[in-house]
Amino acid sequence: MQIDVRKEGDKLIVSPKGNIDYVTAPELDDKMSKASNDVRSIELDMSGVPYISSAGLRVILNADELMQDRDGIKLTGVNNDVRAILEMTGFYDILDIE
């Protein structure tokens, strides 16, 4: 998995490429938590993610908790397969998804 991380002002933009599963989720979690200290929001660009497992959903929950007292996390570029997983698990109702 490739993970691009960049800051635009007080927003962290994280763009993973590949499946987010039990193998890759720890790296994504580590990169987001380390880089999120001095930002107001996180944009998680999911356009390069064909699949997400429960381990990946846990990473998103962790990021959402980190950003709870700030402007939060937004998921963008979510494909239909990942959207279906988010809907089945109830994440679609609690997260900001474009």
C-alpha positions as CSV (number, residue, x, y, z in Angstrom):
1,M,0.0,0.0,0.0
2,Q,1.1,3.5,-0.8
3,I,0.0,6.3,1.5
4,D,0.4,9.9,0.5
5,V,0.1,12.5,3.3
6,R,0.2,16.2,2.9
7,K,-1.0,19.3,4.7
8,E,-3.0,22.1,3.2
9,G,-3.3,24.8,5.8
10,D,-4.8,23.3,8.9
11,K,-6.2,20.2,6.9
12,L,-4.4,16.9,6.6
13,I,-5.1,15.1,3.4
14,V,-4.4,11.3,3.5
15,S,-4.6,9.3,0.2
16,P,-4.0,5.6,0.6
17,K,-3.7,3.4,-2.6
18,G,-4.7,-0.2,-2.2
19,N,-6.7,-2.4,0.2
20,I,-7.0,-1.3,3.8
21,D,-7.0,-4.5,5.7
22,Y,-5.3,-6.1,8.7
23,V,-1.9,-5.9,7.0
24,T,-2.0,-2.3,5.9
25,A,-4.3,-0.7,8.5
26,P,-1.5,-0.3,11.2
27,E,0.6,1.8,8.8
28,L,-2.3,4.0,7.9
29,D,-3.3,4.5,11.5
30,D,0.3,5.4,12.4
31,K,0.7,7.9,9.6
32,M,-2.7,9.6,10.4
33,S,-2.2,9.8,14.1
34,K,1.4,11.2,13.9
35,A,0.5,13.8,11.3
36,S,-2.8,14.9,12.9
37,N,-1.4,16.7,15.9
38,D,-1.4,20.2,14.5
39,V,-4.4,20.1,12.1
40,R,-8.0,21.0,12.5
41,S,-9.4,18.3,10.1
42,I,-8.5,15.2,8.1
43,E,-9.6,14.4,4.6
44,L,-9.3,10.8,3.8
45,D,-9.2,10.4,0.0
46,M,-10.6,6.9,-0.6
47,S,-10.4,7.1,-4.4
48,G,-7.5,4.6,-4.5
49,V,-9.1,2.2,-2.1
50,P,-11.0,-0.8,-3.6
51,Y,-11.7,-2.6,-0.3
52,I,-11.7,-1.9,3.4
53,S,-11.9,-4.5,6.2
54,S,-12.9,-4.1,9.8
55,A,-9.3,-3.3,10.6
56,G,-9.5,-0.3,8.2
57,L,-12.8,0.7,9.7
58,R,-11.2,0.8,13.1
59,V,-8.5,3.1,11.8
60,I,-11.2,5.5,10.6
61,L,-12.9,5.4,14.0
62,N,-9.5,6.1,15.7
63,A,-9.1,9.1,13.4
64,D,-12.6,10.3,14.1
65,E,-11.9,10.1,17.8
66,L,-8.7,12.0,17.4
67,M,-10.5,14.8,15.6
68,Q,-13.5,14.9,17.9
69,D,-12.7,18.2,19.5
70,R,-11.7,19.7,16.1
71,D,-13.4,19.9,12.7
72,G,-13.5,16.1,12.2
73,I,-12.7,13.7,9.4
74,K,-14.2,13.6,5.9
75,L,-14.1,10.7,3.5
76,T,-13.9,11.6,-0.2
77,G,-13.8,9.5,-3.4
78,V,-15.5,6.5,-1.8
79,N,-16.3,3.9,-4.5
80,N,-19.5,1.8,-4.5
81,D,-18.0,-1.3,-2.9
82,V,-16.5,0.6,0.0
83,R,-19.7,2.7,0.3
84,A,-21.7,-0.6,0.7
85,I,-19.4,-1.7,3.5
86,L,-19.8,1.7,5.2
87,E,-23.5,1.5,4.9
88,M,-23.7,-2.1,6.2
89,T,-21.7,-1.3,9.2
90,G,-23.5,2.0,10.1
91,F,-20.4,4.1,9.4
92,Y,-22.2,5.9,6.6
93,D,-24.6,7.4,9.2
94,I,-22.0,8.7,11.6
95,L,-19.2,9.9,9.2
96,D,-18.9,12.8,6.8
97,I,-18.8,11.1,3.4
98,E,-18.8,12.8,0.1
